[in-house]
């Protein structure tokens, strides 16, 4: 299954503990918006994800807003097959064109 979550003004770092209850159903993919995560904190957040949600990996594109923050991230459960994950990421992280 696929879940989309907008963590709003809190950002991903503050909302991560609250996401644990949502992820108890083990969705395959969780798309997270409004992460407000400084790119320099990505390694720390990835470690936190592995500690709090050991079945998930955090992926983030390198697009940043004017404040140097990552706004979109994706959690993928390790049971998701490689082929499925590739097709999801190819679509999710395609260049944004306006």
Steps between C-alpha positions, in 0.01 A plus 500: 500500500598863458445776755561871458564715806538874532690565822430873478687761696646246745720344235623143476741507795224592747227291336701177473389352836136568408543319170578174681131438576402569138769262378390216727290376206827464303415689181748430223563865420444821696532830315577785740446865412609820675796334670673832573819300545836673461697287256795485742273311747411220256760252639367554854137454392587184304655351816190597698274336240700177524475509880126584522384320183747218434303368201527827306760691304483877448552641152515867416568688182758775496260777401508770766290807558652844552584418863714196411236258629373175356121515474414154362611160628389141450504207740516158333442172682773245436247237383419709194644325200788669323313533169202666667724741688684596182181589316372704797824696537533559127161674513537665844841653444460598136607860439226749580397690190267799493 
